[in-house]
Amino acid sequence: MNDGKLVQEPGPGVAAGADVSGQDGGLAACRLTILPASLLEEIEKYGLESLGRSAPNRWMLPVIASWGLLYVARLGADIVGSAQIIRCLQKGDLFMDAFYIRPDYRGAGHGKAFLSGLKKELAELGFQRLLATLEPENSAGVRLYAGCGFEIVDNLPDYYGKERHRFLIASSLAVI
Ligand SMILES: CC(C)(COP(=O)(O)OP(=O)(O)OC[C@H]1O[C@@H](n2cnc3c(N)ncnc32)[C@H](O)[C@@H]1OP(=O)(O)O)[C@@H](O)C(=O)NCCC(=O)NCCS
């Protein structure tokens, strides 16, 4: 289902794409390294729709694209989701944030295909572990991450302020 091969030549804002296509007909995880103005505006808008005020904005997206890892999930020409990733001080570890699938595309397996494809690509880049935070009440997120091999490694009480608790979750990149 997911052979992780590169399927896309670098185009405007696109560095590489890992094919994570399944029966749904072709989701690709594409890393963006530069963000032309129209693409920046588009991704900022999609982030706001899915994540509200916690979405990365136009000041953060180019920084992550240049110095971290910024991915979009593409279905044909459509961007249907995104995720941003930074390297941790602990060698081999990455931290992922702002992972989403756009509302109109949810419930069709794209979240799982995108996350599995990202794990495979990050493993191929030589990283060992992917960490993230997860809101305990986010039932879709809990199922998605559990189905992709993540486990709770810590509790983070009041992580984003009073009563905004999070789990710290992690998955080995050796096992997809
Ligand atoms: C979480 C999110 C990425 C899931 O995307 P998706 O494309 O709908 O996910 P999938 O269709 O691949 O489903 C993945 C799993 O979640 C389950 N799921 C999907 N939507 C669900 C919902 N509303 N309630 C409960 N479970 C749900 C699916 O049944 C599937 O579980 P299974 O593999 O055990 O059957 C999407 O809802 C989203 O972007 N939410 C807002 C941002 C967010 O919460 N990000 C993740 C945490 S930071």
The ligand as an SDF file (V2000), in Angstrom:
LIG
                    3D

 48 50  0  0  0  0  0  0  0  0999 V2000
   -7.7690   14.0300   13.6560 C   0  0  0  0  0  0  0  0  0  0  0  0
   -7.8960   14.1610   12.1370 C   0  0  0  0  0  0  0  0  0  0  0  0
   -6.5280   14.4900   11.5550 C   0  0  0  0  0  0  0  0  0  0  0  0
   -8.3910   12.8120   11.5740 C   0  0  0  0  0  0  0  0  0  0  0  0
   -8.3740   12.8850   10.1540 O   0  0  0  0  0  0  0  0  0  0  0  0
   -9.2600   11.8690    9.2520 P   0  0  0  0  0  0  0  0  0  0  0  0
   -8.7920   11.9710    7.8620 O   0  0  0  0  0  0  0  0  0  0  0  0
  -10.6900   12.0930    9.5180 O   0  0  0  0  0  0  0  0  0  0  0  0
   -8.7960   10.4740    9.8870 O   0  0  0  0  0  0  0  0  0  0  0  0
   -9.0600    9.0100    9.2770 P   0  0  0  0  0  0  0  0  0  0  0  0
  -10.2510    9.0340    8.3890 O   0  0  0  0  0  0  0  0  0  0  0  0
   -7.7840    8.5180    8.7140 O   0  0  0  0  0  0  0  0  0  0  0  0
   -9.4360    8.1940   10.5930 O   0  0  0  0  0  0  0  0  0  0  0  0
   -8.4400    7.8180   11.5150 C   0  0  0  0  0  0  0  0  0  0  0  0
   -9.1010    7.1350   12.7020 C   0  0  0  0  0  0  0  0  0  0  0  0
   -9.8630    8.1020   13.4590 O   0  0  0  0  0  0  0  0  0  0  0  0
  -11.2370    7.6810   13.5320 C   0  0  0  0  0  0  0  0  0  0  0  0
  -12.0460    8.8870   13.4540 N   0  0  0  0  0  0  0  0  0  0  0  0
  -12.1040    9.7690   12.4470 C   0  0  0  0  0  0  0  0  0  0  0  0
  -12.9570   10.7670   12.7630 N   0  0  0  0  0  0  0  0  0  0  0  0
  -13.4380   10.4790   13.9970 C   0  0  0  0  0  0  0  0  0  0  0  0
  -14.3440   11.1280   14.8680 C   0  0  0  0  0  0  0  0  0  0  0  0
  -14.9210   12.2880   14.5240 N   0  0  0  0  0  0  0  0  0  0  0  0
  -14.6080   10.5690   16.0660 N   0  0  0  0  0  0  0  0  0  0  0  0
  -14.0040    9.4010   16.4440 C   0  0  0  0  0  0  0  0  0  0  0  0
  -13.1100    8.7330   15.6500 N   0  0  0  0  0  0  0  0  0  0  0  0
  -12.8620    9.2730   14.4410 C   0  0  0  0  0  0  0  0  0  0  0  0
  -11.4450    6.7610   12.3510 C   0  0  0  0  0  0  0  0  0  0  0  0
  -12.5030    5.8600   12.5690 O   0  0  0  0  0  0  0  0  0  0  0  0
  -10.0980    6.0500   12.2920 C   0  0  0  0  0  0  0  0  0  0  0  0
  -10.0350    5.0940   13.3100 O   0  0  0  0  0  0  0  0  0  0  0  0
   -9.8360    3.5300   12.9490 P   0  0  0  0  0  0  0  0  0  0  0  0
   -8.5650    3.4720   12.0970 O   0  0  0  0  0  0  0  0  0  0  0  0
   -9.6820    2.8900   14.2780 O   0  0  0  0  0  0  0  0  0  0  0  0
  -11.0550    3.1480   12.1920 O   0  0  0  0  0  0  0  0  0  0  0  0
   -8.9460   15.2550   11.7460 C   0  0  0  0  0  0  0  0  0  0  0  0
  -10.1580   14.9910   12.4130 O   0  0  0  0  0  0  0  0  0  0  0  0
   -8.4840   16.6590   12.0800 C   0  0  0  0  0  0  0  0  0  0  0  0
   -7.7760   17.2810   11.2980 O   0  0  0  0  0  0  0  0  0  0  0  0
   -8.9090   17.2010   13.2470 N   0  0  0  0  0  0  0  0  0  0  0  0
   -8.5440   18.5470   13.6690 C   0  0  0  0  0  0  0  0  0  0  0  0
   -7.0690   18.6660   14.0570 C   0  0  0  0  0  0  0  0  0  0  0  0
   -6.6200   17.5440   14.9740 C   0  0  0  0  0  0  0  0  0  0  0  0
   -7.3290   17.1340   15.8760 O   0  0  0  0  0  0  0  0  0  0  0  0
   -5.3770   17.0610   14.7380 N   0  0  0  0  0  0  0  0  0  0  0  0
   -4.8190   15.9020   15.4390 C   0  0  0  0  0  0  0  0  0  0  0  0
   -4.3780   16.1640   16.7940 C   0  0  0  0  0  0  0  0  0  0  0  0
   -3.2040   17.4790   16.9030 S   0  0  0  0  0  0  0  0  0  0  0  0
  1  2  1  0
  2  3  1  0
  2  4  1  0
  2 36  1  0
  4  5  1  0
  5  6  1  0
  6  7  2  0
  6  8  1  0
  6  9  1  0
  9 10  1  0
 10 11  2  0
 10 12  1  0
 10 13  1  0
 13 14  1  0
 14 15  1  0
 15 16  1  0
 15 30  1  0
 16 17  1  0
 17 18  1  0
 17 28  1  0
 18 19  1  0
 18 27  1  0
 19 20  2  0
 20 21  1  0
 21 22  1  0
 21 27  2  0
 22 23  1  0
 22 24  2  0
 24 25  1  0
 25 26  2  0
 26 27  1  0
 28 29  1  0
 28 30  1  0
 30 31  1  0
 31 32  1  0
 32 33  2  0
 32 34  1  0
 32 35  1  0
 36 37  1  0
 36 38  1  0
 38 39  2  0
 38 40  1  0
 40 41  1  0
 41 42  1  0
 42 43  1  0
 43 44  2  0
 43 45  1  0
 45 46  1  0
 46 47  1  0
 47 48  1  0
M  END
$$$$
